[in-house]
């Protein structure tokens, strides 16, 4: 289904019960981003935390063609502090084509197809557990950087 103009709260079910392995299935197939549940998916990016272009410009941000996103869900750790406890957001997974680089070095992609939505509050718990596992195993935390 097309990704543009979708509002997750209105148009898409959000998976609430999932594990890291389910997120891993989308690596290489799509892009990941925080998406406010009641904001329309647009074909421009003003930063994942702004409601619209006017708010972003007022705050000194720039507008990019495409959506800010990452290829690996773990990389969302770089911006996860901006989304509180995640209750107003979903993790949106979509396919599309890369058009550039974003404000913080992330990918900017024009969305084409909506693939999935995951509960962001649950996602943040999984993200913390994944970082704990990496630390426990002595693995590099580079997977969590953009």
Backbone torsions as a table, in degrees:
resi	resn	phi	psi	omega
1	UNK	NA	145.8	-179.2
2	UNK	-60.5	146.3	-179.0
3	UNK	-90.3	-36.0	-175.8
4	UNK	-63.7	142.5	177.9
5	UNK	69.0	7.8	176.5
6	UNK	-79.7	144.8	171.0
7	UNK	-118.4	114.7	-171.9
8	UNK	-55.9	-45.9	-178.3
9	UNK	-59.1	-34.3	-177.1
10	UNK	-92.4	-37.8	-165.8
11	UNK	-110.2	-6.6	-170.4
12	UNK	-146.4	140.0	172.8
13	UNK	-78.2	147.8	-179.3
14	UNK	-110.5	125.3	178.6
15	UNK	-74.3	121.6	-176.9
16	UNK	-101.9	-26.8	-177.5
17	UNK	-111.6	102.2	-176.5
18	UNK	-153.4	167.7	179.7
19	UNK	-126.6	171.4	-179.9
20	UNK	-56.0	-35.9	-178.5
21	UNK	-61.0	-33.3	178.6
22	UNK	-69.5	-36.4	175.6
23	UNK	-67.5	-40.5	-179.8
24	UNK	-58.6	-30.0	-179.1
25	UNK	-60.8	-22.9	-177.7
26	UNK	-94.5	-7.9	177.3
27	UNK	-64.8	128.1	-177.2
28	UNK	88.2	-10.6	179.3
29	UNK	-110.6	-19.2	-176.9
30	UNK	-161.1	-174.3	-179.9
31	UNK	-118.4	153.6	-176.3
32	UNK	-116.8	143.0	174.2
33	UNK	-157.3	156.3	167.7
34	UNK	-76.7	135.0	177.5
35	UNK	-134.7	125.2	177.0
36	UNK	-60.2	135.7	-174.8
37	UNK	-60.1	-32.0	-175.1
38	UNK	-112.8	19.6	175.2
39	UNK	-105.0	141.6	178.0
40	UNK	-71.5	139.8	174.6
41	UNK	-75.3	119.6	-177.2
42	UNK	-108.2	173.8	179.6
43	UNK	-99.7	21.3	174.4
44	UNK	-137.3	162.8	-179.1
45	UNK	-125.4	132.1	176.2
46	UNK	-123.6	23.4	-175.4
47	UNK	95.9	141.7	-174.8
48	UNK	-67.5	-10.9	-175.0
49	UNK	-105.3	1.5	-178.8
50	UNK	-103.3	140.8	-179.6
51	UNK	-70.7	-34.2	-178.3
52	UNK	-157.3	173.9	-177.1
53	UNK	-61.5	-39.3	-178.5
54	UNK	-60.9	-42.5	178.8
55	UNK	-63.5	-41.0	-179.5
56	UNK	-64.7	-46.6	-179.3
57	UNK	-63.5	-40.7	178.4
58	UNK	-59.9	-33.0	-179.4
59	UNK	-87.8	1.2	177.5
60	UNK	93.2	7.3	179.4
61	UNK	-85.0	166.6	177.0
62	UNK	-110.7	158.6	-178.7
63	UNK	-100.7	132.0	-179.6
64	UNK	-116.1	147.9	174.1
65	UNK	-78.8	122.3	-176.8
66	UNK	107.0	-178.4	-177.4
67	UNK	-111.8	137.7	173.1
68	UNK	-67.9	133.2	-177.9
69	UNK	-164.3	177.1	178.3
70	UNK	-134.0	159.9	-178.9
71	UNK	-84.2	-27.9	-178.7
72	UNK	-120.9	129.5	-176.4
73	UNK	-56.3	-28.2	179.7
74	UNK	-62.9	-29.5	-179.0
75	UNK	-66.8	-16.8	176.5
76	UNK	-66.0	-12.2	176.1
77	UNK	-57.8	-32.0	-177.4
78	UNK	-61.4	-24.5	-178.3
79	UNK	-124.4	6.8	-173.5
80	UNK	-62.6	-27.5	179.0
81	UNK	-63.1	-20.8	-178.5
82	UNK	-78.7	-4.2	-172.2
83	UNK	-119.8	21.2	174.7
84	UNK	53.2	-133.0	-179.9
85	UNK	-89.6	3.3	174.8
86	UNK	84.8	0.9	-172.1
87	UNK	-64.5	-25.0	-178.7
88	UNK	-98.2	9.3	-172.3
89	UNK	-131.6	162.2	169.0
90	UNK	-127.2	159.9	168.8
91	UNK	-93.1	112.1	-178.5
92	UNK	-93.6	135.0	175.7
93	UNK	-116.9	128.0	-177.4
94	UNK	-146.6	159.2	173.0
95	UNK	-103.2	161.1	-179.8
96	UNK	172.4	-165.6	179.7
97	UNK	-124.2	141.3	-176.4
98	UNK	-70.9	133.8	178.2
99	UNK	-120.2	-6.9	179.0
100	UNK	166.1	-161.4	-179.3
101	UNK	-118.1	143.0	-174.4
102	UNK	-89.8	-170.5	-176.0
103	UNK	-59.2	-31.8	-175.4
104	UNK	-119.5	24.3	178.8
105	UNK	87.0	1.5	179.6
106	UNK	-77.8	166.8	176.3
107	UNK	-69.6	150.1	168.2
108	UNK	-122.1	122.9	-171.1
109	UNK	-131.8	136.7	172.4
110	UNK	-81.8	117.7	-177.0
111	UNK	-68.0	138.0	175.4
112	UNK	-118.4	-54.2	-175.8
113	UNK	-124.8	135.2	175.2
114	UNK	-81.5	130.9	-178.3
115	UNK	-108.4	-42.8	-176.3
116	UNK	-167.9	163.4	172.4
117	UNK	-137.8	133.4	-180.0
118	UNK	-121.4	143.9	178.5
119	UNK	-59.0	123.4	-174.6
120	UNK	-71.4	-33.3	178.4
121	UNK	-63.7	-45.4	176.6
122	UNK	-64.1	-41.6	178.7
123	UNK	-56.4	-45.6	-178.5
124	UNK	-62.1	-36.1	175.1
125	UNK	-64.5	-44.1	179.1
126	UNK	-63.7	-40.5	179.4
127	UNK	-59.9	-45.0	178.0
128	UNK	-63.3	-42.8	178.4
129	UNK	-64.3	-36.7	178.9
130	UNK	-66.0	-42.2	177.2
131	UNK	-64.3	-40.1	176.6
132	UNK	-60.7	-42.0	178.4
133	UNK	-62.5	-45.5	178.5
134	UNK	-58.4	-45.1	179.9
135	UNK	-63.6	-45.9	-178.8
136	UNK	-59.8	-41.1	-178.1
137	UNK	-82.5	-8.2	-179.0
138	UNK	76.4	21.5	-179.5
139	UNK	-82.8	153.0	177.5
140	UNK	-65.1	140.5	177.8
141	UNK	-87.4	12.0	179.1
142	UNK	-61.1	-25.7	177.7
143	UNK	-62.4	-18.0	-176.6
144	UNK	-96.2	6.5	-178.8
145	UNK	-110.3	154.5	178.7
146	UNK	-87.9	NA	NA
